[in-house]
Structures are given as C-alpha cells and as structure tokens.
Amino acid sequence: VFRLDLPIAVHFEDGSIVDETLPLRRREELLIVPIDQRVLDVSIDPEGLLLADFDVAKDDASWLAQAALGRTSVERARALPELERLADTDERARQALIQTMLQSPEPSLRELGTRSMRFAGPACSVALQRSAADDPSPIVRRAAVHALMQLYAQGSWVPTADEVERLLTLRQREVSPGVLDKLDALFETIP
C-alpha cells in the first residue's frame, strides 16, 4: 500500500500562493488543478517535511520562479541544481544564483548558492570575491574562496593585480582558520 499526503504550493502571477495537499495512493498520480490565472510555479513539499528525494520536471521559468519566490530555504535550495545547469546560458539564472549567495538570510542557503557558482565571467568572480570578503559566516566565506580557486584552476578567472591585493587584505583581517587555509591554498596556486 502506497499512501502519502504530499504538500504542494502553487504560486500565481498575482503573488498569491495556494497551499494544497495531494493525496497519493499510487506510485504515480496525475494532478489537475483548475485555475483562473497564470501559474508561475508549483513547488512540491515546500516546507521540507518529507524525507524524500523528488524527481521534478519543470520548465526553466518555473525553476527561476521557485528560486525567487520560495518561502523556505528548502524550497529555494531545491532549485539551485537547475539554476546551476541553466547558468551557462541564462543571465536570469546567473542573477538568481548571485542573489541567493549574497542575500539569503540563512547561511546554509548562501553556502549552497556559493557552491553552485560555476559559471564563467566577471559577474561570478566579483560576487564570489564579495562573498569571501563580506559574508558574516565563515562557512560561506570558505566556500567562496574555494569556488574562486576552482574558477582559477579551470582558467575561468584570472585575478587582476587589484583583486590579488584585495584578497591579500582579506587574508590579513580574516580570523577563521578554515577560511585562512583556503586563502593560503588559493595564493599557492596564483603566481
């Protein structure tokens, strides 16, 4: 017997959100929701109540909406792998990753956003440098320096003299041993 009450949140264009519970009685169910306005996203288990891994197929706009409109860090975090996939070709995905990394109130979500920053370009390296220098959480700062080191190793980022100088200044004021270790490893790779 397969029985599960699956919470979903439907985000509408007017900003309203309708919370529903989908009673699942089989392994696969078809959900039909009558609506009278445009749906931006349907988020499955938005509160992260179920210990489950979901295989969700959505269009790109829905993943972007989930990252931006999600009410919980769990809901927004579930969109990050898709944003990382889209970031190579979609400016909106890159901006959503940067916003997650720099503006999320939860350090764990900022760290996940930082780990997803793999796209090439100045916007990525500038945001990572800002996170490495300014984030209040040492876990996020360490992840940002690690991401910069990976971009450098891939040839996606070559620091300018000014950027190296800023990183050296950061090294002098940093107090976290983990961040200091990552900064030292970065300086060992940069000539």
C-alpha positions as a printed NumPy array, in Angstrom:
array([[  0.   ,   0.   ,   0.   ],
       [  1.348,   3.383,  -1.03 ],
       [ -0.145,   6.276,   0.93 ],
       [  1.349,   9.719,   1.17 ],
       [ -0.103,  13.183,   1.591],
       [  2.149,  15.397,  -0.483],
       [  2.102,  19.136,   0.301],
       [  2.364,  21.478,  -2.677],
       [  2.383,  25.255,  -3.038],
       [  1.023,  26.902,  -6.175],
       [  2.481,  30.362,  -6.873],
       [  0.259,  32.582,  -9.021],
       [  1.163,  35.589, -11.148],
       [ -0.685,  37.992,  -8.837],
       [  1.638,  36.977,  -5.959],
       [ -0.843,  34.752,  -4.19 ],
       [  0.123,  31.293,  -3.023],
       [ -2.29 ,  28.42 ,  -2.551],
       [ -1.194,  25.541,  -0.331],
       [ -2.719,  22.177,  -1.187],
       [ -2.237,  18.575,  -0.151],
       [ -2.157,  15.961,  -2.849],
       [ -3.213,  12.536,  -1.557],
       [ -1.012,   9.973,  -3.285],
       [ -2.306,   6.415,  -3.266],
       [ -0.175,   5.039,  -6.095],
       [  3.41 ,   5.456,  -7.135],
       [  2.329,   7.88 ,  -9.888],
       [ -0.546,  10.339,  -9.726],
       [ -1.92 ,  12.892, -12.141],
       [ -2.641,  16.283, -10.603],
       [ -5.186,  18.524, -12.284],
       [ -5.711,  21.895, -10.638],
       [ -8.435,  24.164, -12.029],
       [ -7.082,  27.704, -12.152],
       [ -8.267,  31.056, -13.372],
       [ -4.916,  32.847, -13.533],
       [ -1.355,  32.207, -14.656],
       [  0.736,  29.833, -12.514],
       [  4.385,  30.794, -12.05 ],
       [  5.418,  27.669, -10.173],
       [  4.221,  24.572,  -8.366],
       [  6.528,  23.627,  -5.53 ],
       [  6.468,  20.132,  -4.067],
       [  6.93 ,  19.778,  -0.291],
       [  7.87 ,  23.453,   0.124],
       [  8.493,  23.146,   3.872],
       [ 10.802,  20.13 ,   3.517],
       [  8.594,  17.989,   5.759],
       [  9.097,  14.742,   3.882],
       [ 12.303,  12.766,   3.931],
       [ 12.258,  12.209,   0.204],
       [ 14.081,  12.933,  -2.996],
       [ 11.875,  14.286,  -5.765],
       [ 12.407,  13.972,  -9.485],
       [ 10.575,  17.033, -10.757],
       [ 10.315,  18.121, -14.366],
       [  9.653,  21.849, -14.8  ],
       [ 10.344,  24.421, -17.437],
       [ 13.19 ,  26.867, -16.862],
       [ 10.871,  29.723, -15.885],
       [  9.382,  27.615, -13.084],
       [ 12.817,  26.833, -11.636],
       [ 13.656,  30.533, -11.702],
       [ 10.351,  31.324, -10.004],
       [ 10.965,  28.699,  -7.32 ],
       [ 14.382,  30.176,  -6.547],
       [ 12.933,  33.676,  -6.308],
       [  9.511,  33.053,  -4.783],
       [ 10.102,  30.1  ,  -2.492],
       [  9.035,  30.818,   1.072],
       [ 11.523,  28.464,   2.699],
       [ 15.225,  27.79 ,   2.282],
       [ 14.404,  24.154,   1.458],
       [ 12.159,  25.214,  -1.397],
       [ 14.74 ,  27.637,  -2.786],
       [ 17.627,  25.182,  -2.283],
       [ 15.866,  22.557,  -4.395],
       [ 16.02 ,  24.955,  -7.344],
       [ 19.796,  25.51 ,  -7.117],
       [ 20.941,  22.463,  -9.145],
       [ 18.697,  23.56 , -12.   ],
       [ 19.906,  27.153, -11.757],
       [ 23.49 ,  25.887, -11.888],
       [ 22.608,  23.927, -15.04 ],
       [ 20.979,  26.992, -16.619],
       [ 23.675,  29.477, -15.571],
       [ 25.937,  28.778, -18.55 ],
       [ 23.33 ,  30.122, -20.968],
       [ 20.775,  32.126, -18.971],
       [ 21.534,  35.52 , -17.41 ],
       [ 18.444,  35.245, -15.168],
       [ 19.792,  32.01 , -13.659],
       [ 23.172,  33.638, -13.035],
       [ 21.495,  36.578, -11.292],
       [ 19.327,  34.213,  -9.211],
       [ 22.444,  32.327,  -8.059],
       [ 24.223,  35.554,  -7.178],
       [ 21.179,  36.815,  -5.3  ],
       [ 20.906,  33.528,  -3.39 ],
       [ 24.58 ,  33.647,  -2.468],
       [ 24.621,  37.287,  -1.373],
       [ 21.144,  37.949,   0.022],
       [ 19.662,  34.803,   1.552],
       [ 19.114,  35.184,   5.288],
       [ 20.194,  31.592,   6.014],
       [ 23.948,  30.841,   5.949],
       [ 23.321,  27.286,   4.749],
       [ 21.447,  28.56 ,   1.695],
       [ 24.149,  31.147,   0.984],
       [ 26.732,  28.354,   1.152],
       [ 24.715,  26.165,  -1.237],
       [ 24.366,  29.13 ,  -3.579],
       [ 28.116,  29.698,  -3.388],
       [ 28.813,  26.051,  -4.245],
       [ 26.591,  26.445,  -7.318],
       [ 28.609,  29.374,  -8.681],
       [ 30.437,  27.628, -11.507],
       [ 29.69 ,  29.814, -14.499],
       [ 32.45 ,  31.782, -16.175],
       [ 32.507,  35.552, -16.306],
       [ 33.22 ,  38.641, -14.278],
       [ 29.836,  38.654, -12.525],
       [ 30.637,  35.294, -10.932],
       [ 34.137,  36.184,  -9.745],
       [ 33.066,  39.615,  -8.45 ],
       [ 30.173,  38.083,  -6.478],
       [ 32.423,  35.351,  -5.065],
       [ 35.037,  37.917,  -4.017],
       [ 32.326,  39.976,  -2.333],
       [ 31.049,  36.891,  -0.517],
       [ 34.578,  35.91 ,   0.536],
       [ 35.193,  39.377,   1.926],
       [ 31.846,  40.36 ,   3.423],
       [ 29.767,  37.335,   4.387],
       [ 29.334,  37.091,   8.17 ],
       [ 29.536,  33.27 ,   8.079],
       [ 32.994,  31.664,   7.863],
       [ 31.444,  28.63 ,   6.163],
       [ 30.206,  30.834,   3.325],
       [ 33.485,  32.761,   3.101],
       [ 35.436,  29.485,   2.904],
       [ 33.114,  28.156,   0.181],
       [ 33.535,  31.404,  -1.777],
       [ 37.339,  31.226,  -1.672],
       [ 37.163,  27.549,  -2.685],
       [ 34.914,  28.44 ,  -5.641],
       [ 37.352,  31.163,  -6.704],
       [ 40.177,  28.63 ,  -6.541],
       [ 38.207,  26.256,  -8.77 ],
       [ 37.455,  29.005, -11.289],
       [ 41.15 ,  29.858, -11.389],
       [ 42.117,  26.194, -11.867],
       [ 39.661,  25.939, -14.777],
       [ 41.008,  29.104, -16.358],
       [ 37.648,  30.859, -15.965],
       [ 39.103,  33.555, -13.711],
       [ 42.5  ,  35.227, -13.767],
       [ 42.762,  37.715, -10.92 ],
       [ 43.931,  41.217, -11.688],
       [ 46.598,  42.854,  -9.546],
       [ 43.852,  44.787,  -7.725],
       [ 41.929,  41.588,  -6.999],
       [ 45.046,  39.899,  -5.629],
       [ 45.655,  42.951,  -3.451],
       [ 42.075,  42.791,  -2.102],
       [ 42.495,  39.088,  -1.349],
       [ 45.759,  39.788,   0.478],
       [ 43.984,  42.458,   2.536],
       [ 41.237,  39.938,   3.25 ],
       [ 43.909,  37.43 ,   4.339],
       [ 45.27 ,  39.919,   6.883],
       [ 41.922,  40.563,   8.556],
       [ 40.46 ,  37.021,   8.362],
       [ 40.116,  35.172,  11.685],
       [ 38.59 ,  31.832,  10.661],
       [ 41.212,  29.065,  10.38 ],
       [ 39.19 ,  27.323,   7.649],
       [ 38.999,  30.468,   5.528],
       [ 42.684,  31.199,   6.129],
       [ 43.592,  27.689,   4.931],
       [ 41.547,  28.2  ,   1.748],
       [ 43.099,  31.625,   1.143],
       [ 46.583,  30.164,   1.593],
       [ 45.744,  27.377,  -0.868],
       [ 44.49 ,  29.982,  -3.349],
       [ 47.676,  32.039,  -3.012],
       [ 49.758,  28.882,  -3.598],
       [ 48.061,  28.457,  -6.973],
       [ 48.1  ,  32.091,  -8.077],
       [ 51.595,  33.143,  -9.259]])
